Amino acid sequence: MLLLGMEEVDLKGIVLTNADTIDSFGMDAHWKIAHLCNRSDVPIVLSHAGGWNPFPYVYRQMSLLRGWIA
């Protein structure tokens, strides 16, 4: 959000890696943040690269459940 709000920064794009989140939900969240900041011109892409030490998939699912419970 910080970079999206800086007018002096020429942000070329945002790359999301599937390491600490579930890719489809992470992409949706990034898209919503970009639109909230009125920066729909910045492309958001999903990388095929994996993280060095990604969270296990079970932990990633827990973050979704916490969102529903909270």
C-alpha positions as CSV (number, residue, x, y, z in Angstrom):
1,M,0.0,0.0,0.0
2,L,2.9,2.3,0.7
3,L,4.4,2.1,-2.8
4,L,0.9,2.3,-4.4
5,G,0.3,5.6,-2.6
6,M,3.6,7.2,-3.6
7,E,3.1,9.3,-6.7
8,E,6.9,9.8,-7.2
9,V,7.4,6.0,-7.4
10,D,7.0,4.5,-10.9
11,L,5.7,1.1,-9.8
12,K,5.9,-1.3,-12.7
13,G,4.1,-4.3,-11.2
14,I,3.5,-6.6,-8.2
15,V,4.7,-10.2,-8.2
16,L,3.1,-12.6,-5.8
17,T,4.8,-15.9,-4.9
18,N,2.9,-18.8,-3.5
19,A,4.9,-19.3,-0.3
20,D,3.1,-17.9,2.7
21,T,-0.4,-17.6,1.4
22,I,-2.8,-19.5,-0.9
23,D,-2.3,-18.0,-4.3
24,S,-5.9,-17.3,-5.4
25,F,-6.7,-15.5,-2.1
26,G,-3.4,-13.6,-2.2
27,M,-4.1,-12.4,-5.7
28,D,-7.6,-11.3,-4.8
29,A,-6.3,-9.4,-1.8
30,H,-3.6,-7.6,-3.9
31,W,-6.2,-6.7,-6.5
32,K,-8.5,-5.2,-3.9
33,I,-5.7,-3.2,-2.3
34,A,-4.6,-1.8,-5.7
35,H,-8.2,-0.8,-6.5
36,L,-8.6,0.7,-3.0
37,C,-5.5,2.9,-3.8
38,N,-6.9,3.8,-7.2
39,R,-4.0,2.0,-8.9
40,S,-5.6,-0.5,-11.2
41,D,-2.9,0.4,-13.8
42,V,-0.3,-1.6,-11.9
43,P,-0.3,-5.2,-13.1
44,I,-0.4,-8.0,-10.5
45,V,1.0,-11.4,-11.5
46,L,1.5,-14.7,-9.8
47,S,5.0,-16.2,-10.0
48,H,5.6,-19.9,-10.7
49,A,8.6,-19.7,-8.3
50,G,8.2,-21.2,-4.9
51,G,9.5,-19.7,-1.6
52,W,12.7,-20.8,0.0
53,N,11.0,-22.0,3.1
54,P,7.2,-21.7,2.5
55,F,4.7,-22.2,5.2
56,P,3.1,-25.6,5.1
57,Y,-0.3,-25.7,3.3
58,V,-2.1,-26.5,6.6
59,Y,-1.0,-23.3,8.1
60,R,-2.0,-21.3,5.0
61,Q,-5.5,-22.8,5.3
62,M,-5.6,-21.7,9.0
63,S,-5.3,-18.0,7.9
64,L,-8.5,-18.4,5.9
65,L,-10.3,-19.9,8.8
66,R,-9.2,-17.1,11.1
67,G,-10.7,-14.6,8.7
68,W,-14.0,-16.3,8.8
69,I,-14.1,-16.7,12.6
70,A,-12.9,-13.1,13.3
